[in-house]
């Protein structure tokens, strides 16, 4: 009987590969603190650009992106990232 594929060695290797690159969150653009506990909302999580529920590949490196847990959750299974609120500028 097969278990959860996200607990397997290939998936953990993909997460380790992506984590080693220390990339910023692809959804919001801010840096990720890779030392945070996995339950923290701003911790690293692997996001799939093409969601698995829409045909994305679980172990495809070209589909894997670094994201904050909060950003990944807010994206859900949409193919486009949610719109981020515009920040006010200090220019008058």
N, C-alpha and C positions, 0 to 999 in steps of 0.2 A: 504494500500500500504506500503510495507516494504521500509525502508530507507537504508542508507549505514550502513552495519554491523560494520564498524570500528568506527562509532559514537555511538554505543550502549554501555550500561552499562557493559556487560561481557567483551568486548574488552578493555574498559577503565580500568576495574579492573585488567585484565591481564597485561596491561602496567604499572599500579601502582605497582603490585606485582613484576614485573621484575625490575622496577626502584628502588624499596626499597632494592634490593639485592646489588646495587652499583657495578655491575660486570664490568670488562674491556670489550672493544670491542672484540667480538669473531673473527672478521676478521683480525684485525691488531695487537691486543694484547695490545694496549695502553689504558691508563685510559680515561674514559669519564667524562667530566665536566657536571654533572647533573644539574647545575644551569644556563647553557646557554639557550638563547632563542631558541625555537624550529626551527627557520629558519636558525640558524647558522650551517655551514657544520660539525662542530665537536660536535654537540649536540646529545643527546640520541634519538634513534629511535628503535622500535621493529622490528627485522628482523626475517623472517621465514627461518629456515635451509632448509626445503623442501618448495620451492616456492609454493604459492597458485595456480599459473597457471599450476603447474605440480602435483597437487593433494594434496598439503599440507593442513593441517587443520588450520583454522584461529584462533581458541581458544584453541588449544592444547598446554599445558605448555611445553611439551617435544620438541615442534617444535619452541618455542620462544627463541630468543637470543637477547642480548643487543649489539647494534652496533652504530657507528657514522653514522650520516646521509650521509656523503660522502662515507663511506665504503659500506653502504647498497645500495646506488645508483650505485656504480661501480660494485657491484656484479650482479645487475639486477635480472634476473630470472634463473641464472645458479644454479646448485645444488652444485657445488664446488666453494669455494671462489676464487676470482682472485688472481693470483700470485703477491705477494708483491715484489718490487725490493729489492735485497740484499743490505744491508748496508755495506759499507767498514769497515773493522776492523782496529784497530790501532796496531795490532800485526804485527811485521815485520817478 
